[in-house]
Amino acid sequence: MKKVCFIEMEGILTNYKDYTVDNNTANKFIADFKSFSKENNIKLYLLSGHHEKIAKEKFNNSFLKDFFSEDEFIFVDDNYIQNKHETDKMIHESNLEKDIEFSDSYFKQIIIQKILKELNLENSDALLFCKDVWVDAYYTTRFSKIDFALFETNLLDRGKKTDLISGLVYYNFDFNKVKELIENFPKLYTAQLEKKVNDEIKNVLLKDTDFSGLNKKRS
């Protein structure tokens, strides 16, 4: 049984870009999730990569405010931005200027590690419910290293729709499925995920490489 769960807000429980949440279904899902968490002494945190103003605005305009306390809702604030390395801070501020609804995908990795340390829990005690195969799934394997499940209803690859990857674990708003994941999480197989990421990195690195000289040598 997991002892702490994290679930992303945008793109799952609130509208984000071209995704529109089914509020009735999501409301029941979170009601069941909160009830189960309370019965089993599981901590449940709502995570948002939005900056504080937008995060609170979306939160307060949704059903989520009826389920999560202030301490259970974690979002990007000025302190987090100011503590970044100078270059990263400038990039974040630039992204916010371009798009007030910019969401920092890496933020969740920092906060998950912080909360686990504060609660004196192991990585194996935690589970992240997320949506993006790259900035959620792959980052989680590299940084916070906790178990994760991907939202198959809005499965993304750096914000763009993508297909399921074999070996990973998925969920939707059927809480019976989520309950099973919390009670007995299956083994994750990340080989196909890593291959996808590595192949794309290689494609980017080799995109502008001129192999004409190599071909001439072979001939």
Secondary structure as a PSIPRED ss2 file (coil, helix, strand):
# PSIPRED VFORMAT (PSIPRED V4.0)

   1 M C   1.000  0.000  0.000
   2 K C   1.000  0.000  0.000
   3 K C   1.000  0.000  0.000
   4 V E   0.000  0.000  1.000
   5 C E   0.000  0.000  1.000
   6 F E   0.000  0.000  1.000
   7 I E   0.000  0.000  1.000
   8 E E   0.000  0.000  1.000
   9 M C   1.000  0.000  0.000
  10 E E   0.000  0.000  1.000
  11 G C   1.000  0.000  0.000
  12 I C   1.000  0.000  0.000
  13 L C   1.000  0.000  0.000
  14 T E   0.000  0.000  1.000
  15 N C   1.000  0.000  0.000
  16 Y E   0.000  0.000  1.000
  17 K C   1.000  0.000  0.000
  18 D C   1.000  0.000  0.000
  19 Y E   0.000  0.000  1.000
  20 T C   1.000  0.000  0.000
  21 V C   1.000  0.000  0.000
  22 D C   1.000  0.000  0.000
  23 N H   0.000  1.000  0.000
  24 N H   0.000  1.000  0.000
  25 T H   0.000  1.000  0.000
  26 A H   0.000  1.000  0.000
  27 N H   0.000  1.000  0.000
  28 K H   0.000  1.000  0.000
  29 F H   0.000  1.000  0.000
  30 I H   0.000  1.000  0.000
  31 A H   0.000  1.000  0.000
  32 D H   0.000  1.000  0.000
  33 F H   0.000  1.000  0.000
  34 K H   0.000  1.000  0.000
  35 S H   0.000  1.000  0.000
  36 F H   0.000  1.000  0.000
  37 S H   0.000  1.000  0.000
  38 K H   0.000  1.000  0.000
  39 E H   0.000  1.000  0.000
  40 N C   1.000  0.000  0.000
  41 N C   1.000  0.000  0.000
  42 I C   1.000  0.000  0.000
  43 K E   0.000  0.000  1.000
  44 L E   0.000  0.000  1.000
  45 Y E   0.000  0.000  1.000
  46 L E   0.000  0.000  1.000
  47 L E   0.000  0.000  1.000
  48 S E   0.000  0.000  1.000
  49 G E   0.000  0.000  1.000
  50 H E   0.000  0.000  1.000
  51 H E   0.000  0.000  1.000
  52 E H   0.000  1.000  0.000
  53 K H   0.000  1.000  0.000
  54 I H   0.000  1.000  0.000
  55 A H   0.000  1.000  0.000
  56 K H   0.000  1.000  0.000
  57 E H   0.000  1.000  0.000
  58 K H   0.000  1.000  0.000
  59 F H   0.000  1.000  0.000
  60 N H   0.000  1.000  0.000
  61 N C   1.000  0.000  0.000
  62 S C   1.000  0.000  0.000
  63 F H   0.000  1.000  0.000
  64 L H   0.000  1.000  0.000
  65 K H   0.000  1.000  0.000
  66 D H   0.000  1.000  0.000
  67 F C   1.000  0.000  0.000
  68 F C   1.000  0.000  0.000
  69 S C   1.000  0.000  0.000
  70 E H   0.000  1.000  0.000
  71 D H   0.000  1.000  0.000
  72 E H   0.000  1.000  0.000
  73 F E   0.000  0.000  1.000
  74 I E   0.000  0.000  1.000
  75 F E   0.000  0.000  1.000
  76 V E   0.000  0.000  1.000
  77 D C   1.000  0.000  0.000
  78 D H   0.000  1.000  0.000
  79 N H   0.000  1.000  0.000
  80 Y H   0.000  1.000  0.000
  81 I H   0.000  1.000  0.000
  82 Q H   0.000  1.000  0.000
  83 N C   1.000  0.000  0.000
  84 K C   1.000  0.000  0.000
  85 H C   1.000  0.000  0.000
  86 E H   0.000  1.000  0.000
  87 T H   0.000  1.000  0.000
  88 D H   0.000  1.000  0.000
  89 K H   0.000  1.000  0.000
  90 M H   0.000  1.000  0.000
  91 I H   0.000  1.000  0.000
  92 H H   0.000  1.000  0.000
  93 E H   0.000  1.000  0.000
  94 S H   0.000  1.000  0.000
  95 N H   0.000  1.000  0.000
  96 L H   0.000  1.000  0.000
  97 E H   0.000  1.000  0.000
  98 K H   0.000  1.000  0.000
  99 D C   1.000  0.000  0.000
 100 I C   1.000  0.000  0.000
 101 E C   1.000  0.000  0.000
 102 F C   1.000  0.000  0.000
 103 S C   1.000  0.000  0.000
 104 D C   1.000  0.000  0.000
 105 S C   1.000  0.000  0.000
 106 Y C   1.000  0.000  0.000
 107 F H   0.000  1.000  0.000
 108 K H   0.000  1.000  0.000
 109 Q H   0.000  1.000  0.000
 110 I H   0.000  1.000  0.000
 111 I H   0.000  1.000  0.000
 112 I H   0.000  1.000  0.000
 113 Q H   0.000  1.000  0.000
 114 K H   0.000  1.000  0.000
 115 I H   0.000  1.000  0.000
 116 L H   0.000  1.000  0.000
 117 K H   0.000  1.000  0.000
 118 E H   0.000  1.000  0.000
 119 L H   0.000  1.000  0.000
 120 N C   1.000  0.000  0.000
 121 L C   1.000  0.000  0.000
 122 E C   1.000  0.000  0.000
 123 N H   0.000  1.000  0.000
 124 S H   0.000  1.000  0.000
 125 D H   0.000  1.000  0.000
 126 A E   0.000  0.000  1.000
 127 L E   0.000  0.000  1.000
 128 L E   0.000  0.000  1.000
 129 F E   0.000  0.000  1.000
 130 C E   0.000  0.000  1.000
 131 K C   1.000  0.000  0.000
 132 D E   0.000  0.000  1.000
 133 V H   0.000  1.000  0.000
 134 W H   0.000  1.000  0.000
 135 V H   0.000  1.000  0.000
 136 D H   0.000  1.000  0.000
 137 A H   0.000  1.000  0.000
 138 Y H   0.000  1.000  0.000
 139 Y H   0.000  1.000  0.000
 140 T H   0.000  1.000  0.000
 141 T H   0.000  1.000  0.000
 142 R H   0.000  1.000  0.000
 143 F C   1.000  0.000  0.000
 144 S C   1.000  0.000  0.000
 145 K C   1.000  0.000  0.000
 146 I C   1.000  0.000  0.000
 147 D E   0.000  0.000  1.000
 148 F E   0.000  0.000  1.000
 149 A E   0.000  0.000  1.000
 150 L E   0.000  0.000  1.000
 151 F E   0.000  0.000  1.000
 152 E H   0.000  1.000  0.000
 153 T H   0.000  1.000  0.000
 154 N H   0.000  1.000  0.000
 155 L C   1.000  0.000  0.000
 156 L E   0.000  0.000  1.000
 157 D E   0.000  0.000  1.000
 158 R C   1.000  0.000  0.000
 159 G C   1.000  0.000  0.000
 160 K E   0.000  0.000  1.000
 161 K E   0.000  0.000  1.000
 162 T C   1.000  0.000  0.000
 163 D C   1.000  0.000  0.000
 164 L C   1.000  0.000  0.000
 165 I C   1.000  0.000  0.000
 166 S C   1.000  0.000  0.000
 167 G C   1.000  0.000  0.000
 168 L C   1.000  0.000  0.000
 169 V C   1.000  0.000  0.000
 170 Y E   0.000  0.000  1.000
 171 Y E   0.000  0.000  1.000
 172 N C   1.000  0.000  0.000
 173 F C   1.000  0.000  0.000
 174 D C   1.000  0.000  0.000
 175 F H   0.000  1.000  0.000
 176 N H   0.000  1.000  0.000
 177 K H   0.000  1.000  0.000
 178 V H   0.000  1.000  0.000
 179 K H   0.000  1.000  0.000
 180 E H   0.000  1.000  0.000
 181 L H   0.000  1.000  0.000
 182 I H   0.000  1.000  0.000
 183 E H   0.000  1.000  0.000
 184 N C   1.000  0.000  0.000
 185 F C   1.000  0.000  0.000
 186 P C   1.000  0.000  0.000
 187 K C   1.000  0.000  0.000
 188 L C   1.000  0.000  0.000
 189 Y C   1.000  0.000  0.000
 190 T C   1.000  0.000  0.000
 191 A H   0.000  1.000  0.000
 192 Q H   0.000  1.000  0.000
 193 L H   0.000  1.000  0.000
 194 E H   0.000  1.000  0.000
 195 K H   0.000  1.000  0.000
 196 K H   0.000  1.000  0.000
 197 V H   0.000  1.000  0.000
 198 N H   0.000  1.000  0.000
 199 D H   0.000  1.000  0.000
 200 E H   0.000  1.000  0.000
 201 I H   0.000  1.000  0.000
 202 K H   0.000  1.000  0.000
 203 N H   0.000  1.000  0.000
 204 V H   0.000  1.000  0.000
 205 L H   0.000  1.000  0.000
 206 L H   0.000  1.000  0.000
 207 K C   1.000  0.000  0.000
 208 D C   1.000  0.000  0.000
 209 T C   1.000  0.000  0.000
 210 D C   1.000  0.000  0.000
 211 F C   1.000  0.000  0.000
 212 S H   0.000  1.000  0.000
 213 G H   0.000  1.000  0.000
 214 L H   0.000  1.000  0.000
 215 N H   0.000  1.000  0.000
 216 K H   0.000  1.000  0.000
 217 K H   0.000  1.000  0.000
 218 R H   0.000  1.000  0.000
 219 S C   1.000  0.000  0.000
